[in-house]
Amino acid sequence: MHGLRVQGLGDEPEKLESVTSPQELARLLAEQQTRADASIRELERRADRAGGPRLPRATCADILAGHRFPKKAVMVAFLRACGVPEDQLPRWERAWERVAIAQGRPLATPDAIDPATTEVTEPAAPLNDEPPEQDHPDRTSTNPVSRRRLRPGRSAALATIAAATIAAAAFVVLTDTFGSQNRPQAAPPPDTSAGRSVTDDGRAFGPGGSSRFTVTVDPRNTGVRLTRRLDAGIAEQTASITVEQAPAGAWQPLPVEPTYRWKDQSIDISPSLTAGRRSLTIVNTFVSSAEDFNEFIYFIDHKVNGIWSRADTVNVGPDHPASEAAHHYRVTGLTYAGTRTFDYPK
């Protein structure tokens, strides 16, 4: 695919020197996560083991999506968790300072809560496929804020966080009573009306590469259907599919479509691989293509009591880190990460 490609380490200093906006910085941070081949949960664990500033998953998701400008210490902790060498960190810090100055942000905020001095724990359960939450303490913890050191002038700020935690905990109780938000939320079926223009972000991988993710289904299912949105401007994309490490079929090659490039391709998975399971780990492995194998979104439908309905949705791409984290999405042999605008066929 053409567009933004994952670059080698050789051009990283040049890219860092040209960064002037939070969005550019977020894209470079997302590239580091891709190179590290680590989920947001794993980065959080690495930061915890390092003993420095923490990396709550919701915070990381917001940063990678460009919705939140990180504190410098948090950015450095993120980079260290990704395995960036110490001698490269000063370049990142200078890039952060340029963005901060361009945005009119203070380079130091002595009265703000420093992640290195206040520990905020978050739930161990996977993130839902929903907009990232605000960066607040664990909503269900009985002791949400653990203070390692409390610097002068921060009592009021910590009190505000504690109050927000109590309110959030009450919200969780209510939502668990009237339909838990911790369940995967069903997405509407893909709209493929004639000639409709759609903008979506996704990823692609080449020879030797693969992608994997985990989805939730009803264990009473008597069949699961997997639908993938792809850019059919790349011809002859073929990949094998395994479900729970068992062969489940293959994405068959399609002819090139130069005009209406969005296609939705589906495959039915045998009930023998899905019945009685609440979750399925799906792996796509590259077989052949004119260029690479791309994926933008996956819709998972299941058949329960003879009726098909939406079970889960995996939104792939650098603009959807929360969905990728919630579904434990991993990709190897990455050749593309970016956004496309195409039409569905008439």
C-alpha positions, 0 to 999 in steps of 0.5 A: 500500500502507498502512504505512511510506511513504518520507517527504519531507525535511520531516519528517526532523528530527522523526523523528530527534528521536524515535529511541531504538533501533538499529532506528529508526536503521537504518530511517532510514539505509535511507531515506537509501540509498533516496533516494540510489538507490545500492547498498552497493557504490557507497556504499563507493566514494564513501567511499573517494573521500572518504578518510575512514572506510571503508564495507565492504559487509558492515558496511553490510549489518549496519547497515542490517539493524539487526544492528550499531550503527555507530560514529558516524564510520561513520554520518557517512561513510555519510550523506555517501556518501548525499549528506546535507548537512553542516548536517543531520549534527549532528541525526544525531549527536545521534540516535546519541548518544541511542541510544548512551546508551539502550543503555548504550554508551560515547560514545567508545572511544579504544582501539578500532580507528578506521576512519579510521586502519585500512584494511580492504579487502574483495573486489570480487565481489558479496555472496552472498544469504546472512547478512552476514559479519562485518566483517573484512578481505578474506579472499582478499587477500595484504595484507589490512590496510593501516595508514595510521596506527597509534595507541598501544595498537592493535597487539594489536587489529590482530593479532587482525584479522590472525589472523581474516583468515588463518582466514577465508582458509583457510575460503574455500579449503576452501569453494571446494574443496568447493563455492564459497559465491560461487555463488548459493545455491538457496532452497527452493520457496515453500510455499503450503500452504492458509491458511499465514501468512507474514511478509515484507518488500518494496517497492512503486513507483507510476506512473513507477517501476520495479525492476531486479535481476540474477540468475544462471542456467545458460547451458545453460538452455532456459527461465527462469521468474520467480515473484513473491510479491505482496500481492494486497490491491492490485488490478490490478497490471500491469507490463511486463517486460524481460530484457536490455533486450528485451521479455519479457512483463508481469505481468498484473492480478489481482483484489483478494484481501482475505482471503488476500492472498499470491499467487505469480504466475509468468511464463515467459521465452522461451529466446531471451532466456535461452539461453547467458547466465549472468546476466539483468538484469530490469526491471519497469516500472509500467503500472497498478494500483489503488494501486501495484506491490509485490514481496516476493521473486522465485524464479528457476527454470531448465530444464536438460536438461529438468528445472526447478530453482531458479537464484536467489532475490531477497529484496526489502525493507529487512530484506534489504539483502545480497540486494538488494546481491548482485542489484544491486536498484534501485527508482525511484518508491518508495511503500512499504517495510515488512513484512506478515503475510498468509495464502496462500489455502486 
